[in-house]
Amino acid sequence: MKYHALLFLLLLLASSCKTNKINTKECSSLSSTIDSIALNNNFNGVILVAKDSTIQYKKAFGYSDLGNKTELKTSDLFFIGSISKQITAVLILREYEKGNLKLTDKINKYLPINQPWADQVTIHHLLTHTHGIVEIDQPLEFGVGTKFHYSQIGFGLLSQILEKIYHKSFEEISTNLFNEYGLKNTFHPDNKNYKHLVKGYEENKNGKLIYAEGNPVKYIAAGGLISNVEDILKWNKLLYSGKLVKSTTLDLMRTRFATRVHPIFDEIEYGYGLLFKDKQQNIEIGAFGYSPGFPSAAYYYPQTNMNLIVLENIGVHLDDFKQTFKVHTDLMDLIKNLKL
């Protein structure tokens, strides 16, 4: 059965559900549809779907170690790529709420950067990828605030600002946050207490899967944190319920500050660490991530209070991210159109 036919059947069945759960026989089509999307695309990873506090689907597909044929578990850990950015943004915004920094602060207030642009670029510019920094020792790519260019170094600088404020390493700062909120399976990679981190693989030019080198990435605050599906679900629930930052600060995170021509979505709006399509921040909001071998997605659907978490450890079709993230986007379409 083709995907669109399965989706139509699912919507018909789901509309008859009278509870928040989708684990009844009448609604078992959700599970079979997700299975079909994953299996038809040779998905290797973990998928979680939840409504309110109820996990309705959680399943692992494939292997955590291809060479040893070690089966994936739903509790396994993955590098989460740019999902890390919203965590860094929250750490910055919590200091903003305490009055320890202003979003209009220039970065030379915190960092001894000997460049003429250091007294022009603000924390806001770093959060919104509108700073123009290419490398610390180079001129700006464009005038501050005039363009958008997706950046890892900007969030690296945000972590350095946090280190100046706290007088602690970013590893200590992020670990304290995770411990405070019971995120027991979320780690900075320098914290070696984690177990069951899966191996990541990428498709080479000959179509062969090889071990993906390059993790952890250079800028941990931008794309190098580690987690699993249940902890990311916990994070979503904490974030969107206003327990991590105030509701007014959360509104800043989901405010459109810049538009990007995106390799998957064509155009996407950027807030502080969160992505959404034009005027859809109250429909579908979250982030994609990619660190070598690890395509990931974490999205929240405010109108239905649904959550979708997809963590994968095989990157294929890397010349066309629409194919790399096909399972992720098919599942996003599925959950976005689900009527409960």
Beta strands, then each sheet from edge to edge (+ up, - down):
strand 1: 45-51
strand 2: 54-61
strand 3: 63-65
strand 4: 70-71
strand 5: 78-79
strand 6: 201-203
strand 7: 209-211
strand 8: 226-227
strand 9: 258-262
strand 10: 266-270
strand 11: 275-276
strand 12: 285-291
strand 13: 294-301
strand 14: 306-312
strand 15: 314-315
sheet 1: 2+ 1- 14+ 13- 12+
sheet 2: 3+ 4-
sheet 3: 5+ 8-
sheet 4: 7+ 6- 15-
sheet 5: 9+ 10- 11+
end
